[in-house]
Amino acid sequence: MVRGEFVILRSGRTKPDKNLTQLLTTAFVSLSLIILFVAGGLQLFFYFQSEKEVLYSKQQLIAEGAKSAVNNFLQKKIQALEATAGLYNPDATLPKEWELALQRLLGLETAFRGLGLFDLHDEPITYVARFSPSQVDHSADVLKSVRHCHSTPLEPFISEVHIDPQTSEPVVYICVPVMNALRELRGYLTAELNLKFIWDLVGQLKVGNTGYVYVADQSGRLIAFDDTSRVLKGEIVSGLPPVDNFQDKTNIQATERSRLYKGLSGTHVMGTAVLLKEASWTIVAEMPWKEAYQVVLRTGVIFMGIVAGMAFLAAVLGAMVARKLTVPLRDLQETAVRIANGDRRLQARTAGPAEVAGLAEAFNSMASQLLKSLQETESQYEQIKVARDALQKSEARLQLALEGTADGIWNWNLETHQFYFSPRWYRILGYEPDELQISTAGWSALIHPEDLETVKSRFNNAILSRAPFAIEFRMMTKNGQWLWVLSRGKVVEAAADGRPIQVAGSLADIAQRKQAESERAELEAKFLQAQKMESIGRLAGGVAHDFNNMLTIILGRAELAMLKLASSAPFYKDFHEIMEVGKRSAALTRQLLGFARKQTIEPRVLDFNKTVEEMLDLLRRLIGEGIEISWKPSPGVWPVKMDPAQVDQLLTNLVINARDAIKDVGHVTIETYNTMLDEAYCSSHPGFSPGDYATLAVSDNGCGMDKKTLDNIFEPFFTTKQLGHGTGLGLATVYGIIKQNNGFINAYSESGKGTSFKIYIPRHHLEGVAMAEVDMLAQRQPGQETILLVEDNESLLEITTAMLKELGYNVLAADGPQAALQLAEVHDAPPHLVMTDVIMPGMNGLELQKYLSILLPGIKCLFMSGYTANVIAHQGILEEGCNFLSKPFSIHDLAVKLRAILDGE
């Protein structure tokens, strides 16, 4: 008999910690409490946030209201000062009248402690004070305020806050400009404003029941608060967060958001601060946080009570539900024990909860469940098949989308070095997909050599940093042209250790955008050039004015002396040399006014060919024998209207420029012809306008210029010559003359290949060419008429009087407009002509001529000036009916001009 070993398996049971009823009750209560706490907590949180925003908004409105009140107070004081400053003409008001005006203003505005009027040199004109005034010359605060006004001379200014050493009260100084009727700055009106008048204004503002508002200046000093004792002590509050934040110039904003901090009262508050920019003051509204959040705290207490009640109710309901669940489970347990004891025909009842019924159903229908599982597997297979078909259709749609987009798509596998490029990527470069095979080396070969290192560097940096990139560079197209493109991309796949594997991105054609940017940059450069020319032109006009006045005296004295001396006299030669130097100086002045486009001109209708031809002999003498001038006029060149002297200046400067560019032997060609500029040409040449133009071209075969030099040739004082060999005004003068006549100029040059200038002057459509002025001096008898001479410069008045008397005229000399009007009224024999300077103090020459026309109807007038402004000329062209003589002038010029006017020519 074979002995066998039997292993008896026994099921072990452990005593459960809790029964199902206890577990379900605990779980139900816990889950209910979690849900309640989460939902209620979120509700309470959002309620708190909502209440906080409401509180912040209210606080913000209070702070803004305080700011508005303080700002209105300051603006009213500034308006009072501006009104007083505008009531009187500073050029005609006496200091005593100003003092009375300031006394009245001091009586009306109780906040002003003192008022002062200062001139442009900070010297006091008058000063009044409410109490015993200290000497204004020793008032550092007042003088500092006035001096600061010079940095913003036409705007009101509010000074820093100062503390009165006697009363400890804060004060500021307000300064407004004082201007005459011509809006010219004549001085400053300054007021000392006592800030204690804003204490009540700030103290009346309440924030809740216990809140308050205070004001701090730019240094953090308390200047307005309900507790005035703290203000008088000069308390510094810059340590408080809102004041400190506004003192941080790198983080300054007009308004600071409300926040919690320890406030001015020493307790935690909710505060809001705003900046009064006009005075750089900080206005702060604060409310104790307990008062601010008392509604929120009360709501929190109520919520906790609700949570406790809901927890108790959840426990009761959990116990009831648990009891209902355990009854069918006990029945299922008894059925399982009976089946284990052999009653296998017994089937479990499927009554009770769904979970218990499902368990019983599992025992009773194992076969049907297996079949159902097989059916579900087949259904899943069909779903996978449908998904695979949908994926294929989606990929086809994606390919169509890539074909239709304006950008090309690319993908680069960094491990296998495989590339993918969409068809659009190839077509941007002019290829079809099957025409170009791309490798790493081939991709680099398509990039412009100047851009390659930059592209590689930025691409590698973007891959290492895993950051998106966008790179602009040039790529070679199929036709061999360089195309500007924009490539964007980023790492889209990385290995487990962080190594990038796949990089993907797009390629866009940006050639049009680059062209637009280039054109915009060119237009900006031309605009800046025009501004620079205008600024230098203003300077040149002012210099020429003073220079011409001095030259008039020098040339006049020299000419008068020469008329009184024989040519063999000892000093005749010296005076003649003075005359020649003076004429050369006058020519330099004309050059300055030429490039400034401010010279006074007398345009005439000219035959371009005839005018240029008359200059040829002079030009040949200028350039010497080694350089040949070729003159190639075209027949029928359109007439132009401009000053003949300006044509001489153009040709002289251009030919001298050509001479300096030629070494020893060379050739200069001067041509004239007609040109019609259309819209297409002007669109590609910014600054040009369509129309008919007479063209003057000057070309040479000299050394030429590179592009950098060519870009600067019209700059005033720009020269490539050695020091002392050029002024840099020649081509600038040419440019100014052309612009003054509404023309254009183009310069073409290459190093070693010569230079060509083409000047376009608008065609003049009126027929007839003006004849040159005839020198009438030799054909006229000496003058016998009476001339009323008006000149505010004493030296010029004296020399012009001498010149007129030398010509035989009777002279009534007046040193200003008022004197001229008096002479016109009292003189027995009315003058035949008034000769007046244009720019004079109090009244200009045109205004004087209008007054004299009323007193002396029909009187003739000759204007003279060394300064050309819009009073007499518009863009340098004389108005109809105005007779003008530009300084400096000679006796010869004066005699011809006077006879032409007096004889009606």
Buried (B, 14 or more C-beta within 10 A) or exposed (E): EEEEEEEEEEEEEEEEEEEBBBEBBBEBBEEBBEEBBEEBEEEBEEBBEEBBEEBBEBBBEBBBBBBEBBBEBBEEBBEBBBEBBEEBEBEEBEEEEBBEBBEEBBEEBEBBBBBBBBBBEBEBBBBBBBEEBEEBEEBEBBBBBBEBBEEEEEEBBBBBBBBBEEEEBBBBBBBBBBBBEEEEBBBBBBBBBBBBBBBEBBBEBBBBEBBBBBBBBBEBBBBBBBBBEBBBEEBEBBEBBBBBBBBEEEEEEEBBEBBBEEBBBEEBBBBBBBBBEBBBBBBBBBBBBEBBBEBBEEBEEEBEEEBEEBBEEBBEBBBEEBEEBEEBBEBBEEBBEEBEEEEEEEEBEBEBEEEBBEBBBEBEEEEEEEEEEEEEEEEEEEEEEEEEEEEEEEEEEEEEEBEEEEBBBBBBBBEEEEBEBBBBBBBBBBBEEEEBEBEEEEBEEBBBEEBBEBBEEBBEEBBEEEEEBBBBBBBBBEEEEBBBBBBBBBBEEEEEEEEBBBBBBBBBBBBEEBEEEEEEEEEEEEEEBEEEBEEBBEEBBBBBBEBBBBBBBBBBBBBBBBEEBEEEEEEBEBBBEBBEBBBEBBEBBBBBBBBBBBBBBBBBBBBBBEBBBEBBEEBBEBBEEEBEBEBEBEEEBBBBBBBBBBBBBBBBBBBBBBBBBBEEEBBBBBBBBBBEBEEEEBEEEEEBBEBBBBBBBBBBBBBBBEEEEBBBBBBBEBBBEEEEEBBBBBBBBBBBBBBBBBBBBEBBBEEEEBBBBBBBBBBBEEEEBEEEEEEBBEEBEEBEBBBBBBBBBEBBBBBBBBBBBBBEBBBBBBBBBEBBBEBBEEEEEBBBBBBBBBBBEEBBBBEBBEBBEEEBEEBBBBBBBBBBBEBBBEEBBBEEEBBBBBBBBBBEBBBBBBBBBBEEE
